[in-house]
Amino acid sequence: MSPEEREPTEREHAVWDRVRRAATGMNHHRAKAALGEARKAAEREAEGEEAVGEGPADGTKARDARTEADEWERITDALADHAGSYDPGTDPFVQGQLAARSHRVRTSVRHD
């Protein structure tokens, strides 16, 4: 399985869900500001500047921060030519993920 085809981890899903909840109702300008903050956080984590007493020092926080920045970037790009606010219920990427998950569940149930 190539890296592009690997299944996202539950942790990645949790980070994406957290970002999507935070982004719900945001317009492009607010999402772009959040993206800027997420990029700064990812850079800090990549440089090893963990906050005192927060999380393990195994790179988990850095991966989460990068995942968060990537999701903010995707949402910001989706809103770039959209006059409204973000709604995961109408986000084609999110809906595609949900459909794929549902399909995997149905397929695995048939094979059990």
C-alpha angles and dihedrals in degrees: 000000000000120000089254091057099046118117115252113249123247087249091057090049090051092051092047091049091050092051093046092052090050092047096049108117095011122130123219095270094053092045090050090053090050089049090054091052092046091051091051090050091049091051092050092049092046088055089053097249099145118174113252112272096002122123134322123310093230097102094264093121091049092051091047091049091050091047090050093049091048092053092047088051092051092049092046090051090049090053095045094094096025121095094200136068131277119273120173088205090069098033106115092207093053092045090051090052092050092049091049092049091049091049092050091051093049091046094048091049090054092051096049 
